[in-house]
Amino acid sequence: MKKKKTSNTSKSSSNNSGSAISSLAGKIKSGNVKIAVYGLGHVGSPIASVWLRFGAHVIGVDKSPSVLESARKGKTHVPEPGVNEAFAKGLKQKRFFVYDDPVKASQDSQVKMICVPVLTVGQSLSADLGAVKQVASSVGKGLKKGDLVVLNPSVPPGTSEDVVIPILEKENSGGLKAERDFFMVYSPERIYEGRAIEDIEERYPAIVSGAGPKSVEAGSKLFSLVFKRGVITMTNMRTAEAEKLLEGVYRDVNIALANEMARFCEKVGVDFWEAREGANSQPFCHIHKPGVGVGGACIPVYPQFILHTADIAKAECNITRLGRNVNDSMPAYCVSQALGLLDGIAPAQCKVAVLGLAFRGGVSDTRLSPTYRVIDELKNASVAEIRVHDPMVKSDPALAADIKLTQDLRAALKGADLVLLATDHKEYQKLSKRDTGDAAVYDGRGMLDGTKFAGRFASIGRKKEVAS
């Protein structure tokens, strides 16, 4: 009898849950529940787009006037597939509203998603939570009973509980408390630039944690509407915050291992890439790709959050720290290898074409790109001229005035003495001696066919080929 009762209770609970989710979907599509997305950058734009595609009424908020101006025209400054279309359709259907007043956005919404970036700051490389605190303060000022606040960026463990919730509770005028009066959820973004909308809707389950069981339930119902892979709930927000960092640390450490093995293979005369392919045919082996460095706002940042938190907690994270050191050393190593290809040309007379400014192929994002360090190393070597080519980056105020950035590959290569491939854009895959002329070529991503270059060619993880 007990089994039957439990089964019936479970079925009833499931039906109630389904009904509640259906009711929530209706409220969102009707506009009775509006979603405010704070930060329309690499994370916020696709998140806002996913909800617009669902049929929600979305308020977009950003501190940048140019970002807001673009959004009002149905465009994003982030070239992410599907975002422009979602923005334009939302505007046309009067479901997308662009605000420059973050407090008013909080007042006018029932769900607030904080999607601002969190990078490192200072010599300690601790998390820069300035933007999160600022947005939390604005959200708090407009907070109402029953509202749901979601923190999306990757942050050090404890941020939601120790930083965001106290600000929300302090700033609201009604004495509202998390879990009792409003819901607080931490759900880390899980996207890969260039396919962000697809990642959210199709590829990954949502990670949902909250200030208590009510918040977890509210967050689960919300995210189950757009995440077709479902929802994974976690016991507390601190665990969910650590989960996201573990994803990045795993990749950083394994890239460091690949870089170390590539350098080892070069020394002992082994083709790393061939050895890697064979090793990865074993199902328990997942050796990553080596490269000129690790960039972006994710992989090189998350280990620093772990390390800074570990230092405070007096916990050892030696492998994480070593992995960071190995990856940080790669730009200098690759430049040294590249300059070693020069035959009778002093660096002071050398014109260098650096291919790729974005941190990864297929994107225009230059944040923490290893190319900046490559440029610094070339400057330290006093090369005569540095040109940078990137098919997706039109301009970059971070580059010094004496560095020429171009989208014309032929112009970048013309008359170069050394070509250094730093970013694995697909546009570089078919390069040959016909393109590079007499220049020495260093492939910092292992993507070029060395047989297409006669002499003075080297690739990370492969033996140098120098014309006799």
Secondary structure, 3 states (H helix, E strand, C coil): CHHHHHHHHHHHHHHHHHHHHHHHHHHHHHCCCCEEEECCCCCHHHHHHHHHHHCCCEEEECCCHHHHHHHHCCCCCCCCCCHHHHHHHHHHCCCEEEECCHHHHHHCCCEEEECCCCCEECCCCEECCHHHHHHHHHHHHCCCCCCEEEECCCCCCCHHHHHHHHHHHHHCCCCCCECCCEEEEECCCCCCCCCHHHHHHHHCCEEEEECCHHHHHHHHHHHCCCCCCCEEECCCHHHHHHHHHHHHHHHHHHHHHHHHHHHHHHHHCCCHHHHHHHHCCCCCCCCCCCCCCCCCCCCCCHHHHHHHHHHHHCCCCHHHHHHHHHHHHHHHHHHHHHHCCCCCCCHHHCEEEEECCCCCCCCCCCCCCHHHHHHHHHHHCCCCEEEEECCCCCCCCCCCCCCEEECCHHHHHCCCCEEEECCCCHHHCCCCHHHHCCCEEEECCCCCCHHHCCCCEEECCCCCECCC
